[in-house]
Amino acid sequence: MKIMMSLVFLLLTIGVYVGSKKLYKRYPYPYMLPLLISTIAMIIILLVFQIPYETYALGGKWLEMLLGPAVVALAYPLYRQLPMLKNNLIPIITSVSIGAIIGIASGLLLSKWMGLEKELIYSLVPKSVTTPVAMDIATTIGGIPPLSAVLVMVAGIGGVVTAPYLFKWCNIVHEIGKGIGTGSAAHAIGTAKALENSEKEGASSSVAMTLSAIIVSFIGPFIVFLFY
């Protein structure tokens, strides 16, 4: 029975996502992002049919297991753009470091301003890095890993939806600059979107995402220890 339920929810999730991609091709607006639309659609389906998340997770967990390999697959465009990355190594490291610090500081300041409990604050710290890393960091500093995963998703989708408008308002047109900004703030979700724009932007975003994960892994616990 469990195997059948797992298969049903796995196929349902894939079907909803494929449908969202077709919709996005027809209406390619930032707020029509397949991940955003498919997430909303799945939430509505679970609520309407009163399906517990634990039941849905029987199939959803198989997709979650593919997160790691999906992130590793981003190494291919990275390899193809190695010369470009070497030529811009210092600006990339500097900008990603600043982005990582701002990502942590913004989460801490916002949560402190809202008067959240420490456990929730710790869950916010790794919101700007990819999900597997964020959950590990949350575990290390005393946060709630599943909550961190949700916050990562919110940050990723929010970053992708708002990025085109921010780039336009700030007059950012350089592919590397856009890639670094997207990867630092919106991690793997942003990188997937950056790859749609160009390989150079996607490779820059992949580097930013990877460096951001490393930097936040080191300085995140330190900042939490320092201020809390």
MIDOSE-1310 file (N, C-alpha, C; in nm, 2 decimals, decimal comma, always signed):
residues 228
mkim	+0,08/-0,12/+0,00/+0,00/+0,00/+0,00/+0,09/+0,13/+0,00; +0,19/+0,13/+0,09/+0,28/+0,24/+0,09/+0,35/+0,27/-0,04; +0,39/+0,16/-0,10/+0,46/+0,17/-0,23/+0,37/+0,23/-0,33; +0,24/+0,19/-0,33/+0,14/+0,25/-0,43/+0,12/+0,39/-0,40
mslv	+0,11/+0,43/-0,27/+0,09/+0,57/-0,24/+0,21/+0,66/-0,28; +0,33/+0,60/-0,26/+0,45/+0,67/-0,29/+0,45/+0,70/-0,44; +0,42/+0,60/-0,52/+0,42/+0,61/-0,67/+0,32/+0,72/-0,71; +0,20/+0,71/-0,65/+0,09/+0,81/-0,69/+0,13/+0,95/-0,67
flll	+0,19/+0,98/-0,55/+0,23/+1,12/-0,51/+0,35/+1,16/-0,59; +0,44/+1,07/-0,62/+0,56/+1,10/-0,70/+0,51/+1,14/-0,84; +0,43/+1,06/-0,90/+0,38/+1,09/-1,04/+0,30/+1,22/-1,04; +0,22/+1,24/-0,93/+0,14/+1,36/-0,93/+0,22/+1,48/-0,92
tigv	+0,33/+1,48/-0,84/+0,42/+1,59/-0,83/+0,49/+1,62/-0,96; +0,54/+1,52/-1,02/+0,60/+1,54/-1,15/+0,51/+1,59/-1,26; +0,38/+1,54/-1,26/+0,28/+1,58/-1,35/+0,25/+1,73/-1,33; +0,23/+1,77/-1,21/+0,20/+1,91/-1,18/+0,31/+2,00/-1,22
yvgs	+0,44/+1,96/-1,20/+0,56/+2,04/-1,24/+0,57/+2,05/-1,39; +0,55/+1,94/-1,46/+0,55/+1,94/-1,61/+0,45/+2,04/-1,66; +0,33/+2,03/-1,60/+0,22/+2,12/-1,65/+0,26/+2,27/-1,62; +0,32/+2,29/-1,51/+0,36/+2,43/-1,47/+0,47/+2,48/-1,57
kkly	+0,56/+2,39/-1,61/+0,66/+2,43/-1,71/+0,60/+2,47/-1,84; +0,50/+2,39/-1,89/+0,43/+2,43/-2,01/+0,36/+2,56/-2,00; +0,30/+2,59/-1,88/+0,23/+2,71/-1,86/+0,33/+2,83/-1,86; +0,45/+2,80/-1,81/+0,56/+2,90/-1,80/+0,61/+2,94/-1,94
kryp	+0,62/+2,84/-2,03/+0,66/+2,86/-2,16/+0,57/+2,95/-2,24; +0,44/+2,93/-2,21/+0,34/+3,01/-2,27/+0,33/+3,15/-2,21; +0,35/+3,16/-2,08/+0,34/+3,29/-2,01/+0,47/+3,31/-1,93; +0,59/+3,35/-2,00/+0,72/+3,35/-1,93/+0,74/+3,47/-1,84
ypym	+0,65/+3,49/-1,74/+0,67/+3,60/-1,64/+0,73/+3,54/-1,52; +0,81/+3,63/-1,44/+0,88/+3,58/-1,32/+0,79/+3,51/-1,22; +0,66/+3,57/-1,20/+0,57/+3,51/-1,11/+0,50/+3,38/-1,16; +0,53/+3,34/-1,28/+0,48/+3,22/-1,33/+0,59/+3,10/-1,33
lpll	+0,69/+3,12/-1,25/+0,80/+3,03/-1,23/+0,74/+2,89/-1,20; +0,78/+2,78/-1,27/+0,72/+2,65/-1,25/+0,73/+2,60/-1,11; +0,84/+2,63/-1,04/+0,85/+2,58/-0,90/+0,75/+2,65/-0,81; +0,72/+2,78/-0,83/+0,63/+2,85/-0,76/+0,48/+2,80/-0,78
isti	+0,45/+2,79/-0,91/+0,32/+2,75/-0,95/+0,29/+2,61/-0,91; +0,38/+2,52/-0,93/+0,36/+2,38/-0,89/+0,35/+2,36/-0,74; +0,43/+2,44/-0,66/+0,42/+2,44/-0,52/+0,28/+2,48/-0,47; +0,23/+2,59/-0,52/+0,10/+2,64/-0,49/-0,01/+2,54/-0,53
amii	+0,01/+2,48/-0,64/-0,09/+2,38/-0,69/-0,09/+2,26/-0,60; +0,03/+2,21/-0,56/+0,03/+2,09/-0,47/-0,03/+2,13/-0,33; +0,00/+2,25/-0,28/-0,06/+2,29/-0,15/-0,21/+2,29/-0,16; -0,26/+2,34/-0,27/-0,41/+2,34/-0,29/-0,47/+2,20/-0,29
illv	-0,40/+2,11/-0,37/-0,45/+1,98/-0,38/-0,45/+1,91/-0,24; -0,34/+1,92/-0,17/-0,34/+1,86/-0,03/-0,44/+1,92/+0,06; -0,47/+2,05/+0,05/-0,57/+2,11/+0,14/-0,71/+2,07/+0,10; -0,74/+2,07/-0,03/-0,87/+2,04/-0,08/-0,91/+1,89/-0,05
fqip	-0,82/+1,80/-0,07/-0,84/+1,66/-0,05/-0,81/+1,61/+0,09; -0,76/+1,71/+0,18/-0,73/+1,68/+0,32/-0,63/+1,57/+0,33; -0,52/+1,58/+0,25/-0,42/+1,48/+0,25/-0,31/+1,52/+0,35; -0,28/+1,45/+0,45/-0,17/+1,49/+0,55/-0,03/+1,49/+0,48
yety	+0,05/+1,58/+0,52/+0,18/+1,60/+0,46/+0,26/+1,47/+0,47; +0,25/+1,40/+0,58/+0,32/+1,27/+0,61/+0,28/+1,17/+0,50; +0,16/+1,17/+0,45/+0,11/+1,08/+0,35/+0,18/+1,12/+0,21; +0,17/+1,25/+0,19/+0,23/+1,30/+0,06/+0,38/+1,27/+0,06
algg	+0,45/+1,29/+0,17/+0,59/+1,27/+0,18/+0,64/+1,13/+0,15; +0,55/+1,03/+0,15/+0,59/+0,89/+0,11/+0,64/+0,89/-0,03; +0,59/+0,98/-0,12/+0,64/+0,99/-0,26/+0,73/+1,11/-0,27; +0,70/+1,22/-0,20/+0,78/+1,34/-0,22/+0,93/+1,32/-0,17
kwle	+0,95/+1,23/-0,08/+1,09/+1,21/-0,03/+1,18/+1,16/-0,14; +1,13/+1,09/-0,24/+1,21/+1,04/-0,35/+1,27/+1,15/-0,43; +1,19/+1,26/-0,45/+1,23/+1,38/-0,52/+1,34/+1,45/-0,43; +1,31/+1,45/-0,30/+1,40/+1,52/-0,21/+1,54/+1,46/-0,22
mllg	+1,55/+1,32/-0,23/+1,67/+1,25/-0,24/+1,76/+1,29/-0,36; +1,69/+1,34/-0,46/+1,76/+1,38/-0,59/+1,81/+1,52/-0,58; +1,79/+1,59/-0,47/+1,84/+1,73/-0,46/+1,99/+1,73/-0,47; +2,06/+1,64/-0,39/+2,21/+1,64/-0,40/+2,26/+1,62/-0,53
pavv	+2,22/+1,51/-0,60/+2,27/+1,49/-0,74/+2,24/+1,61/-0,84; +2,12/+1,67/-0,82/+2,09/+1,78/-0,90/+2,18/+1,90/-0,89; +2,22/+1,93/-0,76/+2,32/+2,03/-0,73/+2,45/+2,00/-0,79; +2,50/+1,87/-0,78/+2,63/+1,83/-0,84/+2,63/+1,84/-0,99
alay	+2,51/+1,82/-1,05/+2,50/+1,83/-1,20/+2,53/+1,97/-1,25; +2,52/+2,07/-1,16/+2,55/+2,21/-1,20/+2,70/+2,23/-1,22; +2,78/+2,13/-1,19/+2,93/+2,14/-1,21/+2,96/+2,15/-1,36; +2,88/+2,09/-1,44/+2,91/+2,08/-1,58/+2,92/+2,22/-1,65
plyr	+2,82/+2,31/-1,64/+2,84/+2,45/-1,69/+2,95/+2,52/-1,63; +2,98/+2,49/-1,50/+3,09/+2,55/-1,43/+3,22/+2,51/-1,49; +3,24/+2,39/-1,53/+3,36/+2,34/-1,59/+3,38/+2,41/-1,73; +3,27/+2,43/-1,80/+3,28/+2,49/-1,93/+3,32/+2,64/-1,93
qlpm	+3,29/+2,70/-1,81/+3,32/+2,84/-1,80/+3,44/+2,87/-1,71; +3,53/+2,77/-1,69/+3,64/+2,79/-1,60/+3,73/+2,91/-1,64; +3,76/+2,93/-1,76/+3,85/+3,05/-1,80/+3,79/+3,18/-1,75; +3,66/+3,20/-1,77/+3,59/+3,32/-1,73/+3,59/+3,33/-1,58
lknn	+3,57/+3,22/-1,51/+3,57/+3,22/-1,36/+3,71/+3,26/-1,31; +3,82/+3,20/-1,37/+3,95/+3,23/-1,32/+3,99/+3,38/-1,34; +3,94/+3,44/-1,45/+3,97/+3,58/-1,48/+3,90/+3,68/-1,39; +3,79/+3,63/-1,32/+3,71/+3,71/-1,24/+3,71/+3,66/-1,09
lipi	+3,81/+3,58/-1,05/+3,81/+3,51/-0,93/+3,79/+3,61/-0,81; +3,88/+3,71/-0,80/+3,87/+3,80/-0,69/+3,74/+3,88/-0,67; +3,69/+3,94/-0,78/+3,56/+4,00/-0,77/+3,45/+3,91/-0,73; +3,45/+3,78/-0,78/+3,35/+3,68/-0,74/+3,36/+3,65/-0,59
itsv	+3,48/+3,62/-0,54/+3,49/+3,58/-0,40/+3,45/+3,70/-0,31; +3,49/+3,82/-0,35/+3,46/+3,94/-0,27/+3,30/+3,96/-0,26; +3,24/+3,96/-0,38/+3,10/+3,98/-0,39/+3,02/+3,88/-0,32; +3,06/+3,75/-0,33/+2,98/+3,64/-0,27/+3,00/+3,65/-0,12
siga	+3,12/+3,68/-0,07/+3,14/+3,69/+0,07/+3,05/+3,80/+0,13; +3,04/+3,92/+0,07/+2,96/+4,02/+0,11/+2,81/+3,98/+0,11; +2,77/+3,91/+0,00/+2,63/+3,86/-0,01/+2,60/+3,76/+0,10; +2,69/+3,67/+0,14/+2,67/+3,58/+0,24/+2,65/+3,64/+0,38
iigi	+2,74/+3,74/+0,40/+2,73/+3,81/+0,53/+2,59/+3,89/+0,54; +2,55/+3,96/+0,43/+2,43/+4,03/+0,43/+2,31/+3,93/+0,45; +2,32/+3,81/+0,38/+2,22/+3,71/+0,39/+2,19/+3,67/+0,54; +2,30/+3,65/+0,61/+2,29/+3,61/+0,75/+2,24/+3,72/+0,84
asgl	+2,30/+3,84/+0,82/+2,27/+3,96/+0,90/+2,12/+4,00/+0,88; +2,07/+3,99/+0,76/+1,94/+4,03/+0,73/+1,84/+3,94/+0,80; +1,87/+3,81/+0,80/+1,79/+3,71/+0,87/+1,79/+3,73/+1,02; +1,90/+3,76/+1,08/+1,92/+3,78/+1,22/+1,85/+3,91/+1,27
llsk	+1,87/+4,02/+1,19/+1,81/+4,15/+1,23/+1,66/+4,14/+1,22; +1,61/+4,08/+1,11/+1,46/+4,07/+1,09/+1,40/+3,99/+1,20; +1,46/+3,88/+1,23/+1,40/+3,79/+1,33/+1,41/+3,85/+1,47; +1,52/+3,92/+1,50/+1,53/+3,99/+1,63/+1,43/+4,10/+1,64
wmgl	+1,41/+4,17/+1,53/+1,31/+4,28/+1,53/+1,17/+4,23/+1,55; +1,14/+4,11/+1,50/+1,01/+4,05/+1,52/+0,99/+3,98/+1,65; +1,10/+3,97/+1,73/+1,09/+3,91/+1,86/+1,08/+3,76/+1,85; +1,14/+3,69/+1,75/+1,12/+3,55/+1,74/+1,21/+3,47/+1,85
ekel	+1,17/+3,35/+1,87/+1,24/+3,27/+1,97/+1,38/+3,23/+1,90; +1,47/+3,19/+1,99/+1,61/+3,16/+1,94/+1,61/+3,05/+1,84; +1,53/+2,94/+1,86/+1,52/+2,83/+1,77/+1,48/+2,87/+1,63; +1,39/+2,96/+1,62/+1,34/+3,01/+1,49/+1,45/+3,10/+1,43
iysl	+1,52/+3,18/+1,51/+1,62/+3,27/+1,46/+1,74/+3,18/+1,40; +1,77/+3,07/+1,47/+1,88/+2,99/+1,42/+1,84/+2,92/+1,29; +1,71/+2,90/+1,27/+1,66/+2,83/+1,15/+1,67/+2,93/+1,03; +1,67/+3,06/+1,06/+1,67/+3,16/+0,96/+1,81/+3,19/+0,90
vpks	+1,91/+3,16/+0,99/+2,05/+3,19/+0,95/+2,09/+3,14/+0,81; +2,07/+3,01/+0,78/+2,11/+2,95/+0,65/+2,01/+2,96/+0,54; +1,92/+3,06/+0,54/+1,81/+3,07/+0,45/+1,86/+3,09/+0,30; +1,99/+3,15/+0,29/+2,03/+3,18/+0,15/+2,13/+3,08/+0,10
vttp	+2,14/+2,96/+0,15/+2,22/+2,85/+0,09/+2,13/+2,74/+0,05; +2,18/+2,65/-0,03/+2,10/+2,54/-0,08/+2,05/+2,44/+0,03; +1,94/+2,38/+0,01/+1,87/+2,30/+0,11/+1,95/+2,20/+0,19; +2,03/+2,11/+0,13/+2,10/+2,01/+0,21/+2,20/+2,08/+0,31
vamd	+2,27/+2,18/+0,26/+2,36/+2,25/+0,35/+2,29/+2,33/+0,46; +2,18/+2,40/+0,42/+2,10/+2,47/+0,52/+2,05/+2,39/+0,63; +2,01/+2,27/+0,60/+1,96/+2,18/+0,70/+2,07/+2,13/+0,80; +2,19/+2,11/+0,74/+2,30/+2,07/+0,82/+2,34/+2,18/+0,92
iatt	+2,35/+2,31/+0,86/+2,38/+2,42/+0,94/+2,28/+2,44/+1,05; +2,15/+2,43/+1,02/+2,05/+2,45/+1,12/+2,06/+2,35/+1,23; +2,10/+2,22/+1,20/+2,12/+2,12/+1,30/+2,23/+2,15/+1,39; +2,34/+2,20/+1,33/+2,46/+2,24/+1,41/+2,44/+2,35/+1,51
iggi	+2,37/+2,45/+1,47/+2,35/+2,57/+1,55/+2,23/+2,56/+1,64; +2,15/+2,46/+1,63/+2,03/+2,44/+1,72/+1,90/+2,49/+1,66; +1,89/+2,50/+1,52/+1,77/+2,54/+1,45/+1,68/+2,42/+1,42; +1,58/+2,45/+1,34/+1,49/+2,34/+1,30/+1,51/+2,31/+1,15
ppls	+1,57/+2,20/+1,12/+1,61/+2,17/+0,98/+1,49/+2,18/+0,88; +1,38/+2,12/+0,91/+1,27/+2,13/+0,81/+1,22/+2,27/+0,79; +1,22/+2,35/+0,90/+1,18/+2,49/+0,88/+1,29/+2,57/+0,80; +1,41/+2,54/+0,82/+1,52/+2,60/+0,73/+1,50/+2,56/+0,59
avlv	+1,46/+2,44/+0,56/+1,44/+2,39/+0,42/+1,32/+2,48/+0,36; +1,22/+2,50/+0,44/+1,11/+2,58/+0,39/+1,15/+2,73/+0,36; +1,23/+2,78/+0,45/+1,28/+2,92/+0,44/+1,37/+2,93/+0,32; +1,45/+2,83/+0,29/+1,54/+2,83/+0,18/+1,46/+2,83/+0,05
mvag	+1,35/+2,76/+0,05/+1,26/+2,76/-0,07/+1,20/+2,89/-0,09; +1,15/+2,95/+0,02/+1,09/+3,09/+0,01/+1,19/+3,19/-0,04; +1,32/+3,18/+0,01/+1,42/+3,27/-0,03/+1,45/+3,25/-0,18; +1,46/+3,12/-0,22/+1,49/+3,09/-0,36/+1,38/+3,14/-0,46
iggv	+1,26/+3,11/-0,43/+1,15/+3,15/-0,51/+1,13/+3,30/-0,51; +1,14/+3,36/-0,39/+1,13/+3,50/-0,38/+1,24/+3,58/-0,46; +1,36/+3,52/-0,45/+1,48/+3,58/-0,52/+1,46/+3,57/-0,67; +1,41/+3,46/-0,72/+1,39/+3,44/-0,87/+1,28/+3,53/-0,92
vtap	+1,17/+3,55/-0,84/+1,06/+3,63/-0,89/+1,10/+3,78/-0,89; +1,17/+3,82/-0,79/+1,20/+3,96/-0,78/+1,33/+4,01/-0,85; +1,42/+3,91/-0,88/+1,55/+3,94/-0,94/+1,54/+4,02/-1,07; +1,45/+3,99/-1,17/+1,45/+4,06/-1,29/+1,41/+4,21/-1,27
ylfk	+1,32/+4,24/-1,18/+1,28/+4,37/-1,15/+1,40/+4,45/-1,08; +1,47/+4,38/-0,98/+1,58/+4,45/-0,91/+1,69/+4,48/-1,01; +1,72/+4,38/-1,10/+1,83/+4,41/-1,20/+1,79/+4,53/-1,29; +1,67/+4,54/-1,32/+1,62/+4,65/-1,41/+1,63/+4,78/-1,33
wcni	+1,58/+4,78/-1,21/+1,58/+4,91/-1,13/+1,72/+4,95/-1,10; +1,81/+4,86/-1,08/+1,95/+4,89/-1,04/+2,04/+4,90/-1,16; +1,99/+4,88/-1,28/+2,06/+4,88/-1,41/+2,18/+4,78/-1,41; +2,15/+4,66/-1,36/+2,25/+4,55/-1,37/+2,23/+4,47/-1,49
vhei	+2,32/+4,48/-1,58/+2,31/+4,41/-1,71/+2,42/+4,30/-1,74; +2,53/+4,31/-1,66/+2,64/+4,22/-1,68/+2,60/+4,07/-1,64; +2,63/+3,98/-1,73/+2,59/+3,84/-1,70/+2,65/+3,78/-1,57; +2,78/+3,81/-1,55/+2,84/+3,76/-1,43/+2,78/+3,83/-1,30
gkgi	+2,76/+3,96/-1,31/+2,70/+4,03/-1,19/+2,56/+3,97/-1,16; +2,48/+3,95/-1,26/+2,35/+3,89/-1,24/+2,35/+3,75/-1,19; +2,45/+3,67/-1,24/+2,47/+3,54/-1,19/+2,51/+3,53/-1,04; +2,60/+3,62/-1,01/+2,65/+3,62/-0,87/+2,54/+3,66/-0,77
gtgs	+2,47/+3,76/-0,81/+2,36/+3,81/-0,73/+2,25/+3,70/-0,71; +2,21/+3,63/-0,82/+2,11/+3,53/-0,81/+2,16/+3,41/-0,73; +2,28/+3,37/-0,75/+2,33/+3,25/-0,68/+2,35/+3,27/-0,53; +2,39/+3,40/-0,50/+2,41/+3,43/-0,36/+2,28/+3,44/-0,28
aaha	+2,18/+3,49/-0,34/+2,05/+3,51/-0,27/+1,95/+3,40/-0,29; +1,95/+3,34/-0,41/+1,85/+3,24/-0,44/+1,90/+3,10/-0,47; +2,03/+3,07/-0,43/+2,09/+2,94/-0,44/+2,05/+2,86/-0,56; +2,02/+2,73/-0,54/+2,00/+2,64/-0,66/+1,88/+2,68/-0,74
igta	+1,77/+2,73/-0,68/+1,65/+2,77/-0,76/+1,69/+2,88/-0,85; +1,77/+2,98/-0,80/+1,82/+3,09/-0,88/+1,91/+3,05/-0,99; +2,00/+2,95/-0,95/+2,09/+2,90/-1,05/+2,02/+2,83/-1,17; +1,92/+2,76/-1,14/+1,84/+2,69/-1,25/+1,78/+2,80/-1,34
kale	+1,73/+2,91/-1,28/+1,68/+3,02/-1,36/+1,79/+3,09/-1,44; +1,90/+3,11/-1,38/+2,01/+3,18/-1,44/+2,06/+3,10/-1,57; +2,06/+2,96/-1,55/+2,10/+2,88/-1,67/+2,01/+2,90/-1,79; +1,88/+2,93/-1,76/+1,79/+2,95/-1,87/+1,83/+3,08/-1,95
nsek	+1,89/+3,18/-1,88/+1,93/+3,30/-1,94/+2,05/+3,29/-2,03; +2,16/+3,22/-1,97/+2,28/+3,20/-2,05/+2,37/+3,11/-1,96; +2,46/+3,04/-2,03/+2,55/+2,95/-1,96/+2,65/+3,02/-1,87; +2,69/+3,14/-1,92/+2,78/+3,22/-1,84/+2,72/+3,27/-1,71
egas	+2,59/+3,31/-1,72/+2,52/+3,36/-1,60/+2,49/+3,24/-1,51; +2,46/+3,12/-1,56/+2,44/+3,01/-1,48/+2,56/+2,96/-1,41; +2,67/+2,96/-1,48/+2,80/+2,92/-1,42/+2,84/+3,01/-1,31; +2,82/+3,14/-1,33/+2,85/+3,24/-1,22/+2,76/+3,22/-1,10
ssva	+2,64/+3,19/-1,13/+2,54/+3,16/-1,02/+2,58/+3,04/-0,94; +2,62/+2,93/-1,02/+2,66/+2,81/-0,95/+2,78/+2,83/-0,86; +2,88/+2,91/-0,91/+2,99/+2,94/-0,82/+2,95/+3,01/-0,70; +2,86/+3,11/-0,72/+2,82/+3,19/-0,60/+2,74/+3,11/-0,50
mtls	+2,66/+3,02/-0,55/+2,58/+2,93/-0,46/+2,68/+2,84/-0,38; +2,78/+2,78/-0,45/+2,87/+2,69/-0,38/+2,96/+2,77/-0,28; +3,01/+2,88/-0,32/+3,10/+2,96/-0,23/+3,01/+3,01/-0,11; +2,89/+3,05/-0,14/+2,80/+3,10/-0,03/+2,78/+2,99/+0,07
aiiv	+2,76/+2,87/+0,02/+2,73/+2,76/+0,12/+2,86/+2,73/+0,20; +2,97/+2,74/+0,14/+3,10/+2,72/+0,22/+3,12/+2,83/+0,32; +3,10/+2,96/+0,28/+3,12/+3,07/+0,37/+3,02/+3,07/+0,48; +2,89/+3,05/+0,45/+2,79/+3,05/+0,56/+2,81/+2,94/+0,65
sfig	+2,86/+2,82/+0,61/+2,89/+2,71/+0,69/+2,99/+2,75/+0,80; +3,09/+2,83/+0,76/+3,19/+2,87/+0,85/+3,15/+2,99/+0,94; +3,10/+3,09/+0,88/+3,07/+3,22/+0,96/+2,94/+3,21/+1,03; +2,84/+3,13/+0,98/+2,71/+3,13/+1,04/+2,71/+3,09/+1,18
pfiv	+2,77/+2,97/+1,22/+2,78/+2,94/+1,36/+2,85/+3,04/+1,44; +2,96/+3,10/+1,38/+3,04/+3,19/+1,46/+2,96/+3,32/+1,49; +2,88/+3,37/+1,39/+2,80/+3,49/+1,42/+2,69/+3,46/+1,52; +2,63/+3,34/+1,51/+2,53/+3,31/+1,61/+2,59/+3,30/+1,75
flfy	+2,71/+3,24/+1,76/+2,78/+3,23/+1,89/+2,81/+3,36/+1,94; +2,85/+3,45/+1,85/+2,90/+3,59/+1,89/+2,79/+3,67/+1,95; +2,67/+3,67/+1,88/+2,56/+3,75/+1,92/+2,45/+3,69/+2,00; +2,46/+3,56/+2,01/+2,35/+3,49/+2,09/+2,41/+3,39/+2,19
